[in-house]
Amino acid sequence: MGCFNLVLTEANTLATEIATSVTRDRRTQSYVAYKGLVWLEARIIQEATAAR
């Protein structure tokens, strides 16, 4: 059985930005297949740095 965790939108902005990009731009290929997007890499680094 699966497990779900409820988090505030502010705590998971990167996932929200990815979902918005996927639906807005109608992306049918994985971000991994494209090796990510420039903005995605920058956001991952930003979020990782902020978590320290």
PDBQT receptor file of N, H, CA, C and O in Angstrom, charges set to zero:
ATOM      1  N   MET A   1       0.844  -1.168   0.000  1.00  0.00    +0.000 N 
ATOM      2  CA  MET A   1       0.000   0.000   0.000  1.00  0.00    +0.000 C 
ATOM      3  C   MET A   1       0.894   1.238   0.000  1.00  0.00    +0.000 C 
ATOM      4  O   MET A   1       1.946   1.243   0.639  1.00  0.00    +0.000 OA
ATOM      5  N   GLY A   2       0.480   2.288  -0.715  1.00  0.00    +0.000 N 
ATOM      6  H   GLY A   2      -0.375   2.284  -1.235  1.00  0.00    +0.000 HD
ATOM      7  CA  GLY A   2       1.255   3.515  -0.839  1.00  0.00    +0.000 C 
ATOM      8  C   GLY A   2       1.107   4.422   0.367  1.00  0.00    +0.000 C 
ATOM      9  O   GLY A   2       0.253   4.219   1.230  1.00  0.00    +0.000 OA
ATOM     10  N   CYS A   3       1.946   5.406   0.397  1.00  0.00    +0.000 N 
ATOM     11  H   CYS A   3       2.640   5.571  -0.304  1.00  0.00    +0.000 HD
ATOM     12  CA  CYS A   3       1.933   6.382   1.479  1.00  0.00    +0.000 C 
ATOM     13  C   CYS A   3       1.971   7.777   0.863  1.00  0.00    +0.000 C 
ATOM     14  O   CYS A   3       2.735   8.030  -0.069  1.00  0.00    +0.000 OA
ATOM     15  N   PHE A   4       1.163   8.661   1.375  1.00  0.00    +0.000 N 
ATOM     16  H   PHE A   4       0.542   8.456   2.132  1.00  0.00    +0.000 HD
ATOM     17  CA  PHE A   4       1.128  10.037   0.892  1.00  0.00    +0.000 C 
ATOM     18  C   PHE A   4       1.462  10.976   2.033  1.00  0.00    +0.000 C 
ATOM     19  O   PHE A   4       1.030  10.779   3.168  1.00  0.00    +0.000 OA
ATOM     20  N   ASN A   5       2.238  11.999   1.714  1.00  0.00    +0.000 N 
ATOM     21  H   ASN A   5       2.589  12.159   0.792  1.00  0.00    +0.000 HD
ATOM     22  CA  ASN A   5       2.550  13.033   2.689  1.00  0.00    +0.000 C 
ATOM     23  C   ASN A   5       2.067  14.365   2.156  1.00  0.00    +0.000 C 
ATOM     24  O   ASN A   5       2.326  14.705   1.002  1.00  0.00    +0.000 OA
ATOM     25  N   LEU A   6       1.381  15.107   2.968  1.00  0.00    +0.000 N 
ATOM     26  H   LEU A   6       1.170  14.831   3.905  1.00  0.00    +0.000 HD
ATOM     27  CA  LEU A   6       0.902  16.424   2.588  1.00  0.00    +0.000 C 
ATOM     28  C   LEU A   6       1.946  17.452   3.003  1.00  0.00    +0.000 C 
ATOM     29  O   LEU A   6       2.350  17.504   4.164  1.00  0.00    +0.000 OA
ATOM     30  N   VAL A   7       2.378  18.265   2.050  1.00  0.00    +0.000 N 
ATOM     31  H   VAL A   7       2.050  18.222   1.107  1.00  0.00    +0.000 HD
ATOM     32  CA  VAL A   7       3.345  19.326   2.351  1.00  0.00    +0.000 C 
ATOM     33  C   VAL A   7       2.818  20.636   1.795  1.00  0.00    +0.000 C 
ATOM     34  O   VAL A   7       2.020  20.646   0.858  1.00  0.00    +0.000 OA
ATOM     35  N   LEU A   8       3.259  21.716   2.363  1.00  0.00    +0.000 N 
ATOM     36  H   LEU A   8       3.908  21.708   3.124  1.00  0.00    +0.000 HD
ATOM     37  CA  LEU A   8       2.872  23.027   1.868  1.00  0.00    +0.000 C 
ATOM     38  C   LEU A   8       3.507  23.269   0.501  1.00  0.00    +0.000 C 
ATOM     39  O   LEU A   8       4.616  22.804   0.236  1.00  0.00    +0.000 OA
ATOM     40  N   THR A   9       2.814  23.983  -0.351  1.00  0.00    +0.000 N 
ATOM     41  H   THR A   9       1.913  24.360  -0.136  1.00  0.00    +0.000 HD
ATOM     42  CA  THR A   9       3.339  24.309  -1.676  1.00  0.00    +0.000 C 
ATOM     43  C   THR A   9       4.691  25.006  -1.565  1.00  0.00    +0.000 C 
ATOM     44  O   THR A   9       5.585  24.769  -2.377  1.00  0.00    +0.000 OA
ATOM     45  N   GLU A  10       4.836  25.858  -0.569  1.00  0.00    +0.000 N 
ATOM     46  H   GLU A  10       4.109  26.050   0.091  1.00  0.00    +0.000 HD
ATOM     47  CA  GLU A  10       6.080  26.597  -0.373  1.00  0.00    +0.000 C 
ATOM     48  C   GLU A  10       7.256  25.677  -0.070  1.00  0.00    +0.000 C 
ATOM     49  O   GLU A  10       8.408  26.049  -0.293  1.00  0.00    +0.000 OA
ATOM     50  N   ALA A  11       6.974  24.488   0.433  1.00  0.00    +0.000 N 
ATOM     51  H   ALA A  11       6.038  24.186   0.614  1.00  0.00    +0.000 HD
ATOM     52  CA  ALA A  11       8.030  23.545   0.781  1.00  0.00    +0.000 C 
ATOM     53  C   ALA A  11       8.460  22.689  -0.406  1.00  0.00    +0.000 C 
ATOM     54  O   ALA A  11       9.441  21.950  -0.313  1.00  0.00    +0.000 OA
ATOM     55  N   ASN A  12       7.746  22.780  -1.505  1.00  0.00    +0.000 N 
ATOM     56  H   ASN A  12       6.950  23.381  -1.581  1.00  0.00    +0.000 HD
ATOM     57  CA  ASN A  12       8.050  21.928  -2.647  1.00  0.00    +0.000 C 
ATOM     58  C   ASN A  12       7.874  22.704  -3.950  1.00  0.00    +0.000 C 
ATOM     59  O   ASN A  12       7.170  22.250  -4.853  1.00  0.00    +0.000 OA
ATOM     60  N   THR A  13       8.500  23.854  -4.048  1.00  0.00    +0.000 N 
ATOM     61  H   THR A  13       9.072  24.222  -3.315  1.00  0.00    +0.000 HD
ATOM     62  CA  THR A  13       8.325  24.715  -5.216  1.00  0.00    +0.000 C 
ATOM     63  C   THR A  13       8.902  24.097  -6.479  1.00  0.00    +0.000 C 
ATOM     64  O   THR A  13       8.367  24.321  -7.565  1.00  0.00    +0.000 OA
ATOM     65  N   LEU A  14       9.969  23.331  -6.372  1.00  0.00    +0.000 N 
ATOM     66  H   LEU A  14      10.404  23.149  -5.491  1.00  0.00    +0.000 HD
ATOM     67  CA  LEU A  14      10.575  22.730  -7.552  1.00  0.00    +0.000 C 
ATOM     68  C   LEU A  14       9.614  21.751  -8.226  1.00  0.00    +0.000 C 
ATOM     69  O   LEU A  14       9.479  21.766  -9.450  1.00  0.00    +0.000 OA
ATOM     70  N   ALA A  15       8.957  20.914  -7.455  1.00  0.00    +0.000 N 
ATOM     71  H   ALA A  15       9.067  20.902  -6.461  1.00  0.00    +0.000 HD
ATOM     72  CA  ALA A  15       7.989  19.974  -8.029  1.00  0.00    +0.000 C 
ATOM     73  C   ALA A  15       6.835  20.719  -8.694  1.00  0.00    +0.000 C 
ATOM     74  O   ALA A  15       6.349  20.301  -9.745  1.00  0.00    +0.000 OA
ATOM     75  N   THR A  16       6.404  21.805  -8.096  1.00  0.00    +0.000 N 
ATOM     76  H   THR A  16       6.799  22.146  -7.243  1.00  0.00    +0.000 HD
ATOM     77  CA  THR A  16       5.336  22.611  -8.676  1.00  0.00    +0.000 C 
ATOM     78  C   THR A  16       5.780  23.219  -9.998  1.00  0.00    +0.000 C 
ATOM     79  O   THR A  16       5.015  23.229 -10.963  1.00  0.00    +0.000 OA
ATOM     80  N   GLU A  17       7.011  23.726 -10.052  1.00  0.00    +0.000 N 
ATOM     81  H   GLU A  17       7.632  23.718  -9.269  1.00  0.00    +0.000 HD
ATOM     82  CA  GLU A  17       7.522  24.320 -11.289  1.00  0.00    +0.000 C 
ATOM     83  C   GLU A  17       7.661  23.271 -12.395  1.00  0.00    +0.000 C 
ATOM     84  O   GLU A  17       7.376  23.552 -13.559  1.00  0.00    +0.000 OA
ATOM     85  N   ILE A  18       8.094  22.072 -12.034  1.00  0.00    +0.000 N 
ATOM     86  H   ILE A  18       8.325  21.843 -11.088  1.00  0.00    +0.000 HD
ATOM     87  CA  ILE A  18       8.206  20.993 -13.024  1.00  0.00    +0.000 C 
ATOM     88  C   ILE A  18       6.829  20.637 -13.559  1.00  0.00    +0.000 C 
ATOM     89  O   ILE A  18       6.647  20.523 -14.771  1.00  0.00    +0.000 OA
ATOM     90  N   ALA A  19       5.860  20.460 -12.674  1.00  0.00    +0.000 N 
ATOM     91  H   ALA A  19       6.007  20.553 -11.689  1.00  0.00    +0.000 HD
ATOM     92  CA  ALA A  19       4.504  20.095 -13.097  1.00  0.00    +0.000 C 
ATOM     93  C   ALA A  19       3.896  21.184 -13.984  1.00  0.00    +0.000 C 
ATOM     94  O   ALA A  19       3.232  20.881 -14.975  1.00  0.00    +0.000 OA
ATOM     95  N   THR A  20       4.120  22.432 -13.631  1.00  0.00    +0.000 N 
ATOM     96  H   THR A  20       4.660  22.678 -12.826  1.00  0.00    +0.000 HD
ATOM     97  CA  THR A  20       3.615  23.539 -14.442  1.00  0.00    +0.000 C 
ATOM     98  C   THR A  20       4.255  23.532 -15.822  1.00  0.00    +0.000 C 
ATOM     99  O   THR A  20       3.568  23.714 -16.827  1.00  0.00    +0.000 OA
ATOM    100  N   SER A  21       5.564  23.323 -15.876  1.00  0.00    +0.000 N 
ATOM    101  H   SER A  21       6.122  23.175 -15.060  1.00  0.00    +0.000 HD
ATOM    102  CA  SER A  21       6.273  23.284 -17.153  1.00  0.00    +0.000 C 
ATOM    103  C   SER A  21       5.786  22.131 -18.029  1.00  0.00    +0.000 C 
ATOM    104  O   SER A  21       5.596  22.295 -19.234  1.00  0.00    +0.000 OA
ATOM    105  N   VAL A  22       5.587  20.978 -17.424  1.00  0.00    +0.000 N 
ATOM    106  H   VAL A  22       5.741  20.844 -16.445  1.00  0.00    +0.000 HD
ATOM    107  CA  VAL A  22       5.133  19.803 -18.179  1.00  0.00    +0.000 C 
ATOM    108  C   VAL A  22       3.752  20.042 -18.780  1.00  0.00    +0.000 C 
ATOM    109  O   VAL A  22       3.532  19.770 -19.960  1.00  0.00    +0.000 OA
ATOM    110  N   THR A  23       2.828  20.547 -17.978  1.00  0.00    +0.000 N 
ATOM    111  H   THR A  23       3.007  20.768 -17.019  1.00  0.00    +0.000 HD
ATOM    112  CA  THR A  23       1.470  20.741 -18.475  1.00  0.00    +0.000 C 
ATOM    113  C   THR A  23       1.377  21.932 -19.421  1.00  0.00    +0.000 C 
ATOM    114  O   THR A  23       0.675  21.866 -20.430  1.00  0.00    +0.000 OA
ATOM    115  N   ARG A  24       2.065  23.005 -19.112  1.00  0.00    +0.000 N 
ATOM    116  H   ARG A  24       2.635  23.059 -18.292  1.00  0.00    +0.000 HD
ATOM    117  CA  ARG A  24       2.010  24.207 -19.957  1.00  0.00    +0.000 C 
ATOM    118  C   ARG A  24       2.616  23.952 -21.334  1.00  0.00    +0.000 C 
ATOM    119  O   ARG A  24       2.046  24.345 -22.352  1.00  0.00    +0.000 OA
ATOM    120  N   ASP A  25       3.776  23.291 -21.361  1.00  0.00    +0.000 N 
ATOM    121  H   ASP A  25       4.239  22.971 -20.534  1.00  0.00    +0.000 HD
ATOM    122  CA  ASP A  25       4.505  23.082 -22.616  1.00  0.00    +0.000 C 
ATOM    123  C   ASP A  25       4.184  21.748 -23.286  1.00  0.00    +0.000 C 
ATOM    124  O   ASP A  25       4.754  21.417 -24.325  1.00  0.00    +0.000 OA
ATOM    125  N   ARG A  26       3.264  20.980 -22.682  1.00  0.00    +0.000 N 
ATOM    126  H   ARG A  26       2.801  21.250 -21.838  1.00  0.00    +0.000 HD
ATOM    127  CA  ARG A  26       2.836  19.681 -23.219  1.00  0.00    +0.000 C 
ATOM    128  C   ARG A  26       4.022  18.766 -23.508  1.00  0.00    +0.000 C 
ATOM    129  O   ARG A  26       4.129  18.188 -24.589  1.00  0.00    +0.000 OA
ATOM    130  N   ARG A  27       4.895  18.649 -22.538  1.00  0.00    +0.000 N 
ATOM    131  H   ARG A  27       4.809  19.119 -21.660  1.00  0.00    +0.000 HD
ATOM    132  CA  ARG A  27       6.084  17.811 -22.689  1.00  0.00    +0.000 C 
ATOM    133  C   ARG A  27       5.687  16.337 -22.606  1.00  0.00    +0.000 C 
ATOM    134  O   ARG A  27       5.053  15.910 -21.641  1.00  0.00    +0.000 OA
ATOM    135  N   THR A  28       6.059  15.583 -23.604  1.00  0.00    +0.000 N 
ATOM    136  H   THR A  28       6.574  15.930 -24.388  1.00  0.00    +0.000 HD
ATOM    137  CA  THR A  28       5.724  14.165 -23.623  1.00  0.00    +0.000 C 
ATOM    138  C   THR A  28       6.937  13.290 -23.354  1.00  0.00    +0.000 C 
ATOM    139  O   THR A  28       6.794  12.084 -23.151  1.00  0.00    +0.000 OA
ATOM    140  N   GLN A  29       8.115  13.868 -23.350  1.00  0.00    +0.000 N 
ATOM    141  H   GLN A  29       8.232  14.847 -23.515  1.00  0.00    +0.000 HD
ATOM    142  CA  GLN A  29       9.338  13.130 -23.047  1.00  0.00    +0.000 C 
ATOM    143  C   GLN A  29       9.779  13.475 -21.630  1.00  0.00    +0.000 C 
ATOM    144  O   GLN A  29       9.489  14.556 -21.118  1.00  0.00    +0.000 OA
ATOM    145  N   SER A  30      10.464  12.564 -21.028  1.00  0.00    +0.000 N 
ATOM    146  H   SER A  30      10.699  11.686 -21.443  1.00  0.00    +0.000 HD
ATOM    147  CA  SER A  30      10.969  12.779 -19.675  1.00  0.00    +0.000 C 
ATOM    148  C   SER A  30      12.002  13.895 -19.645  1.00  0.00    +0.000 C 
ATOM    149  O   SER A  30      12.744  14.090 -20.608  1.00  0.00    +0.000 OA
ATOM    150  N   TYR A  31      12.047  14.626 -18.534  1.00  0.00    +0.000 N 
ATOM    151  H   TYR A  31      11.444  14.467 -17.752  1.00  0.00    +0.000 HD
ATOM    152  CA  TYR A  31      13.097  15.630 -18.352  1.00  0.00    +0.000 C 
ATOM    153  C   TYR A  31      14.461  14.955 -18.394  1.00  0.00    +0.000 C 
ATOM    154  O   TYR A  31      15.434  15.538 -18.873  1.00  0.00    +0.000 OA
ATOM    155  N   VAL A  32      14.530  13.734 -17.895  1.00  0.00    +0.000 N 
ATOM    156  H   VAL A  32      13.740  13.261 -17.506  1.00  0.00    +0.000 HD
ATOM    157  CA  VAL A  32      15.793  12.997 -17.886  1.00  0.00    +0.000 C 
ATOM    158  C   VAL A  32      16.234  12.703 -19.319  1.00  0.00    +0.000 C 
ATOM    159  O   VAL A  32      17.425  12.765 -19.623  1.00  0.00    +0.000 OA
ATOM    160  N   ALA A  33      15.296  12.387 -20.190  1.00  0.00    +0.000 N 
ATOM    161  H   ALA A  33      14.329  12.337 -19.943  1.00  0.00    +0.000 HD
ATOM    162  CA  ALA A  33      15.618  12.089 -21.586  1.00  0.00    +0.000 C 
ATOM    163  C   ALA A  33      16.272  13.287 -22.258  1.00  0.00    +0.000 C 
ATOM    164  O   ALA A  33      17.129  13.128 -23.128  1.00  0.00    +0.000 OA
ATOM    165  N   TYR A  34      15.874  14.462 -21.862  1.00  0.00    +0.000 N 
ATOM    166  H   TYR A  34      15.178  14.591 -21.156  1.00  0.00    +0.000 HD
ATOM    167  CA  TYR A  34      16.450  15.680 -22.421  1.00  0.00    +0.000 C 
ATOM    168  C   TYR A  34      17.616  16.201 -21.593  1.00  0.00    +0.000 C 
ATOM    169  O   TYR A  34      18.130  17.287 -21.860  1.00  0.00    +0.000 OA
ATOM    170  N   LYS A  35      18.037  15.435 -20.592  1.00  0.00    +0.000 N 
ATOM    171  H   LYS A  35      17.620  14.553 -20.375  1.00  0.00    +0.000 HD
ATOM    172  CA  LYS A  35      19.089  15.838 -19.647  1.00  0.00    +0.000 C 
ATOM    173  C   LYS A  35      18.707  17.109 -18.896  1.00  0.00    +0.000 C 
ATOM    174  O   LYS A  35      19.567  17.912 -18.533  1.00  0.00    +0.000 OA
ATOM    175  N   GLY A  36      17.450  17.276 -18.677  1.00  0.00    +0.000 N 
ATOM    176  H   GLY A  36      16.751  16.625 -18.972  1.00  0.00    +0.000 HD
ATOM    177  CA  GLY A  36      16.975  18.425 -17.919  1.00  0.00    +0.000 C 
ATOM    178  C   GLY A  36      16.996  19.703 -18.726  1.00  0.00    +0.000 C 
ATOM    179  O   GLY A  36      17.551  19.743 -19.825  1.00  0.00    +0.000 OA
ATOM    180  N   LEU A  37      16.416  20.708 -18.204  1.00  0.00    +0.000 N 
ATOM    181  H   LEU A  37      15.966  20.675 -17.312  1.00  0.00    +0.000 HD
ATOM    182  CA  LEU A  37      16.410  22.012 -18.840  1.00  0.00    +0.000 C 
ATOM    183  C   LEU A  37      17.330  22.933 -18.064  1.00  0.00    +0.000 C 
ATOM    184  O   LEU A  37      17.646  22.667 -16.904  1.00  0.00    +0.000 OA
ATOM    185  N   VAL A  38      17.754  24.000 -18.685  1.00  0.00    +0.000 N 
ATOM    186  H   VAL A  38      17.497  24.216 -19.627  1.00  0.00    +0.000 HD
ATOM    187  CA  VAL A  38      18.676  24.933 -18.032  1.00  0.00    +0.000 C 
ATOM    188  C   VAL A  38      18.085  25.455 -16.725  1.00  0.00    +0.000 C 
ATOM    189  O   VAL A  38      18.770  25.481 -15.703  1.00  0.00    +0.000 OA
ATOM    190  N   TRP A  39      16.821  25.869 -16.750  1.00  0.00    +0.000 N 
ATOM    191  H   TRP A  39      16.265  25.848 -17.581  1.00  0.00    +0.000 HD
ATOM    192  CA  TRP A  39      16.221  26.407 -15.543  1.00  0.00    +0.000 C 
ATOM    193  C   TRP A  39      16.087  25.336 -14.466  1.00  0.00    +0.000 C 
ATOM    194  O   TRP A  39      16.171  25.633 -13.274  1.00  0.00    +0.000 OA
ATOM    195  N   LEU A  40      15.877  24.080 -14.891  1.00  0.00    +0.000 N 
ATOM    196  H   LEU A  40      15.809  23.838 -15.859  1.00  0.00    +0.000 HD
ATOM    197  CA  LEU A  40      15.709  23.001 -13.924  1.00  0.00    +0.000 C 
ATOM    198  C   LEU A  40      17.008  22.752 -13.164  1.00  0.00    +0.000 C 
ATOM    199  O   LEU A  40      16.999  22.609 -11.942  1.00  0.00    +0.000 OA
ATOM    200  N   GLU A  41      18.109  22.701 -13.879  1.00  0.00    +0.000 N 
ATOM    201  H   GLU A  41      18.117  22.817 -14.873  1.00  0.00    +0.000 HD
ATOM    202  CA  GLU A  41      19.401  22.500 -13.216  1.00  0.00    +0.000 C 
ATOM    203  C   GLU A  41      19.691  23.630 -12.230  1.00  0.00    +0.000 C 
ATOM    204  O   GLU A  41      20.149  23.388 -11.114  1.00  0.00    +0.000 OA
ATOM    205  N   ALA A  42      19.422  24.856 -12.649  1.00  0.00    +0.000 N 
ATOM    206  H   ALA A  42      19.049  25.053 -13.556  1.00  0.00    +0.000 HD
ATOM    207  CA  ALA A  42      19.647  26.008 -11.772  1.00  0.00    +0.000 C 
ATOM    208  C   ALA A  42      18.787  25.915 -10.513  1.00  0.00    +0.000 C 
ATOM    209  O   ALA A  42      19.259  26.225  -9.419  1.00  0.00    +0.000 OA
ATOM    210  N   ARG A  43      17.529  25.492 -10.655  1.00  0.00    +0.000 N 
ATOM    211  H   ARG A  43      17.145  25.240 -11.543  1.00  0.00    +0.000 HD
ATOM    212  CA  ARG A  43      16.634  25.380  -9.495  1.00  0.00    +0.000 C 
ATOM    213  C   ARG A  43      17.054  24.263  -8.560  1.00  0.00    +0.000 C 
ATOM    214  O   ARG A  43      16.952  24.406  -7.342  1.00  0.00    +0.000 OA
ATOM    215  N   ILE A  44      17.528  23.147  -9.112  1.00  0.00    +0.000 N 
ATOM    216  H   ILE A  44      17.611  23.030 -10.102  1.00  0.00    +0.000 HD
ATOM    217  CA  ILE A  44      17.990  22.042  -8.271  1.00  0.00    +0.000 C 
ATOM    218  C   ILE A  44      19.176  22.497  -7.439  1.00  0.00    +0.000 C 
ATOM    219  O   ILE A  44      19.236  22.221  -6.241  1.00  0.00    +0.000 OA
ATOM    220  N   ILE A  45      20.114  23.187  -8.058  1.00  0.00    +0.000 N 
ATOM    221  H   ILE A  45      20.065  23.412  -9.031  1.00  0.00    +0.000 HD
ATOM    222  CA  ILE A  45      21.280  23.699  -7.330  1.00  0.00    +0.000 C 
ATOM    223  C   ILE A  45      20.848  24.703  -6.278  1.00  0.00    +0.000 C 
ATOM    224  O   ILE A  45      21.335  24.672  -5.147  1.00  0.00    +0.000 OA
ATOM    225  N   GLN A  46      19.938  25.593  -6.643  1.00  0.00    +0.000 N 
ATOM    226  H   GLN A  46      19.543  25.619  -7.561  1.00  0.00    +0.000 HD
ATOM    227  CA  GLN A  46      19.445  26.604  -5.695  1.00  0.00    +0.000 C 
ATOM    228  C   GLN A  46      18.783  25.951  -4.493  1.00  0.00    +0.000 C 
ATOM    229  O   GLN A  46      19.038  26.346  -3.355  1.00  0.00    +0.000 OA
ATOM    230  N   GLU A  47      17.935  24.953  -4.730  1.00  0.00    +0.000 N 
ATOM    231  H   GLU A  47      17.728  24.632  -5.654  1.00  0.00    +0.000 HD
ATOM    232  CA  GLU A  47      17.235  24.297  -3.640  1.00  0.00    +0.000 C 
ATOM    233  C   GLU A  47      18.199  23.481  -2.770  1.00  0.00    +0.000 C 
ATOM    234  O   GLU A  47      18.048  23.444  -1.549  1.00  0.00    +0.000 OA
ATOM    235  N   ALA A  48      19.180  22.831  -3.390  1.00  0.00    +0.000 N 
ATOM    236  H   ALA A  48      19.302  22.861  -4.382  1.00  0.00    +0.000 HD
ATOM    237  CA  ALA A  48      20.157  22.048  -2.639  1.00  0.00    +0.000 C 
ATOM    238  C   ALA A  48      21.016  22.954  -1.762  1.00  0.00    +0.000 C 
ATOM    239  O   ALA A  48      21.351  22.599  -0.631  1.00  0.00    +0.000 OA
ATOM    240  N   THR A  49      21.365  24.109  -2.282  1.00  0.00    +0.000 N 
ATOM    241  H   THR A  49      21.094  24.398  -3.200  1.00  0.00    +0.000 HD
ATOM    242  CA  THR A  49      22.175  25.057  -1.527  1.00  0.00    +0.000 C 
ATOM    243  C   THR A  49      21.393  25.641  -0.354  1.00  0.00    +0.000 C 
ATOM    244  O   THR A  49      21.948  25.845   0.726  1.00  0.00    +0.000 OA
ATOM    245  N   ALA A  50      20.123  25.907  -0.564  1.00  0.00    +0.000 N 
ATOM    246  H   ALA A  50      19.673  25.741  -1.441  1.00  0.00    +0.000 HD
ATOM    247  CA  ALA A  50      19.279  26.472   0.487  1.00  0.00    +0.000 C 
ATOM    248  C   ALA A  50      19.034  25.462   1.610  1.00  0.00    +0.000 C 
ATOM    249  O   ALA A  50      18.807  25.852   2.755  1.00  0.00    +0.000 OA
ATOM    250  N   ALA A  51      19.079  24.176   1.291  1.00  0.00    +0.000 N 
ATOM    251  H   ALA A  51      19.264  23.858   0.361  1.00  0.00    +0.000 HD
ATOM    252  CA  ALA A  51      18.802  23.141   2.283  1.00  0.00    +0.000 C 
ATOM    253  C   ALA A  51      19.966  22.927   3.249  1.00  0.00    +0.000 C 
ATOM    254  O   ALA A  51      19.801  22.280   4.283  1.00  0.00    +0.000 OA
ATOM    255  N   ARG A  52      21.114  23.453   2.927  1.00  0.00    +0.000 N 
ATOM    256  H   ARG A  52      21.248  23.979   2.087  1.00  0.00    +0.000 HD
ATOM    257  CA  ARG A  52      22.290  23.257   3.790  1.00  0.00    +0.000 C 
ATOM    258  C   ARG A  52      22.260  24.047   5.016  1.00  0.00    +0.000 C 
ATOM    259  O   ARG A  52      23.187  23.972   5.822  1.00  0.00    +0.000 OA
TER     260      ARG A  52
